[in-house]
Amino acid sequence: MRKIIVGSRSSKLAMTQTKWVIEQLKQAGAPYEFEIKNIITKGDRILDVTLSKVGGKGLFVKEIEQQMIDEDIDFAVHSMKDLPSELPTGLIIGATPARVDARDALITKTGGRLDSLPEGAVVGTSSLRRGSQLLKLRPDLKIESIRGNIDTRLEKLKTGPFDGILLAAAGLQRMGWSDETVSEYISTDDMIPAVGQGILAIECRADDQEVRDLLNLIHDQMTEKVAFAERSFLAAIEGSCHVPVGGFATINEDLSTTLVGFLGSVDGQQILLERETSLDPMQLGQTVATRLLDAGGREILASLPDDL
């Protein structure tokens, strides 16, 4: 029997997600032995500066992807929002289990909601997307960068200068921390999520048909459709951690896909939104991106500081 080696970051959330995927595969009847290999990425080692200054979201996956290319691991479980819009040659997203909560969550020291934070309150986030949209809702707030795993950031909220922090609801829910932790879930109408937020992306080698067949046991086609739309949008907008950009797709009753795309300035003074529906998720993402760029997005991108 083949032993399947699964690559994972060593954070509590990454390990929880990886173990969950393995358990789902076992419940689906996978006839394999599994072993988890912990991999420390550059994004895990550099925690004192924002992601955009040290290379963006790819920092969480490059070492893992290299071990996959080298055949040291067979597949890896990522939060899809950590994956760049383009994958290395020879690697594919082999499965996307059903999406969970895509919203952003506010956690405050007092337990109060966004509208109850005092004027000038300090909110921690490492995301330009969250910061831009938060300042649109509350221009008086002060945004401060905060890095680290979920548990690290929750501890920084307790001990640091923050009145609140923003995190992905999905991660908190997967850790079982949401009920006692979250002060407010921010509606996707008020804060467009990151592309792929709430989706697990299981990456593998394109030529490993045995693993691809295995991962298909837990693949969700509706989640794949929204992921295609969002990632197509991200690629067309040339989005990264350097850009305040977000995209959120949903499936309609007629199986068409609706995508809302967001692009904004860092200070929240310029917020562009475009919404479109199509039966072709890939084309949908490109259409929404083009409309945003034509509506002033190119000017916003050109005005962004180089040192974000």
Secondary structure, DSSP 4 states (H G I P E B T S, - for coil): -PEEEEEE-SSHHHHHHHHHHHHHHHHTT---EEEEEE---HHHH--SS-HHHHT-GGGGTHHHHHHHHTTS-SEEEEEGGGS-SSPPTTEEEEE-PPP----EEEEESS---GGGSPTT-EEE-S-HHHHHHHHHH-TT-EEE---S-HHHHHHHHHHSS-SEEEEEHHHHHHHT-HHHH-SEEEPTTTSPPPTTTT-EEEEEETT-HHHHHHHGGG--HHHHHHHHHHHHHHHHHT--TTS-EEEEEEE-TTS-EEEEEEEE-TTSS-EEEEEEEES-HHHHHHHHHHHHIIIIIHHHHHHS-TT-
